[in-house]
Amino acid sequence: MKKLILIAFVAAFTLSARAQEQPKIYNSDADAKAEIKAAVKQAAQQHKNVLLQIGGNWCIWCLRFNDLVTKDADLNKYLNDNYVVLHVNYSKENENKAVLADLGYPQRFGFPVFVVLDGKGARLHTQNSGYLEEGKGHSKEKVMDFLKDWSPAAIDPKTYEKAK
């Protein structure tokens, strides 16, 4: 009996320690609508787009994506040069239903899901993250292609005008 109690205690302690190791990149108490408004304002001032990463701290794929784009120097630089990034929470504590409805129900693609807004707050694109996956993570090349495809330069009509 003592062995069972000891094993249960060790297992509970191990699970608790692992739960504490997970980064907390999503805030279930945040006012997503206000944060999006501020991100759009900042993007307009900096001539960037907004990248909403929608998910939760419970989502391993959300954490893996964040880990990739923050630790890979190329992705991190490109992301910061072209986007204002905002993590929008979806969890049992706060599903942000009204905000997600305004964004066209991106949760239909699972999590994480990415929504790109321009500097006026218009939704440009919703990205299913499944298309960016490779193995047990996300492909650096696919993520970079996605970021480049929806960067301010990529959607600027001047990019496509012929030189006179």
NORQUIKA-V995080 format. One record per helix or strand of 3 or more residues. SS is the DSSP state (helix for helix, strand for strand). FROM is the first residue (numbers start at 1). LEN is the number of residues. Records with the same first field share a line. If there is no record, write none. Layout:
SS: FROM-LEN, FROM-LEN
This chain:
helix: 2-20, 32-15, 60-12, 73-10, 97-6, 106-4, 129-4, 140-10, 157-4
strand: 49-7, 83-7, 113-5, 123-6
